[in-house]
Amino acid sequence: MRSDLGSRDSELRRKYNSGGEGVLTVRFPPTPVVALDGRLLAYRRGGISRYMAELGRALARAGCSSSAVRFRLVVNRFRPDLPLPSLRVMTPPHHPLETWSLGCELAFRGIRVYHATDFVLPHLPPWIRGVATIHDLAFLDAPGDLTPSAFRYYRQTLARIRAADRIIVPSEATARRLRSVVPETSERIRVIYHGVHQRWGSTTSYAWERSSRILLPRLGAQIKERPLLLAVGTIEPRKRYDLLLEAFLLLQQAGVEPAPLLVIVGQEGWQCTSTVQQFRVGEREKVLCWLSDIDDEDLHALYSVASALVVASRDEGFCLPAVEAMAHGVPVVAFAVGALPEIVGDAGLLVREETVASLAGALVRLLSDADLRAELAYRARLRAQRFTWEESGRQTLAVYQEVLDRGF
């Protein structure tokens, strides 16, 4: 990275560091500080929170070998296991006034680049460059899937990315969609895939022991003899768990032997009351198990013993659970929507027709064909090797450097 970030930057340093009478004083550290939004880490586990945590760890490792930049994680609640040194603010995630209040809080903290990892870029002063990650544009296609407050938050996304110096998306599918909606941002879009941690692909000798401890009290004593179908993700309309439950019912009626079990891992989200009620019915009948809050080691064990990961989503901008499952050699059965064809490729069964019957038929095919499962498991492990957090961190760091090199 150039030590001189351009004449405009040097002029800005003189102006804002001078502290003369009537001149606003902004003190910049000698090493540029890049701040990443990590506020959601205190509230949720998967999805965007996992992206924040794993990207932070990858950047921390990259920072150990480079003195070009320093990283800070913006939080509003302290957590002991943060991947980067923290920078505390008062504004919670998704606050109605976030775009203004967060920008004000960040203005005089010596930051050179701010990375909005959760869609919406705040209003930043001219001496802070802005990078935004847009995970998907699902909120545009079905605004009714969101609560009114959530929709008010996400609808700011498109207006605010017009102010971003760079825009990171996790797939070519999301990039194409974004270019079609906001074509003027095309030159600023960078595709950087998410990754999977190496430990997710390792086998664990205690996987069945750990899984049994979780599942036996809920599903009974026959879990080792029955195939386990796994679904992972927040319980919200876009994930279409209602459709998944209908497909699972058809699968039971198809007479596949031994009869499969369904394990759902995900925190309760929004507009999901009827779905949760259906979960409760299935749990009473001991055909499914809903785990609303488990740690990574338990999830790792469940991946290790699963027969398939099922994704019934209406749209996915990347789908981290698919890559995590593939790293374990677990085939993915999913609708061919959003980025799923790009991410899963030939390591799963992609269903073109988005119906209950088509999804159930794909599951019957997979569970009835041991050779097919073995072939998909082999392909899954190979494909998962394409996605690493180290590479994601390296490419993200290159985006920060690109922004800093522009000067101010």
Secondary structure, DSSP 8 states (H G I E B T S, - for coil): --SS--HHHHHHHHHHHS--TT-------SS-EEEEE-GGGGT--STHHHHHHHHHHHHHHHHHT--S-EEEEEESS--TT-SS-EEE-S--TT-TTHHHHHHHHHTTTT-SEEEESSS------TTSEEEEE----HHHH-GGGS-HHHHHHHTTHHHHHTT-SEEEESSHHHHHHHHHH-GGGGGGEEE------GGGGS--TTHHHHHHHHHHHHH-TTGGGS-EEEEES-BSGGG-HHHHHHHHHHHHHTT-SS--EEEEE--B-SS-HHHHHHHHHHHHTTSEEEESS--HHHHHHHHHH-SEEEE--S--SS-HHHHHHHHTT--EEEES-TTHHHHHTTSEEEESS-SHHHHHHHHHHHHT-HHHHHHHHHHHHHHHTT--HHHHHHHHHHHHHHHHHT--
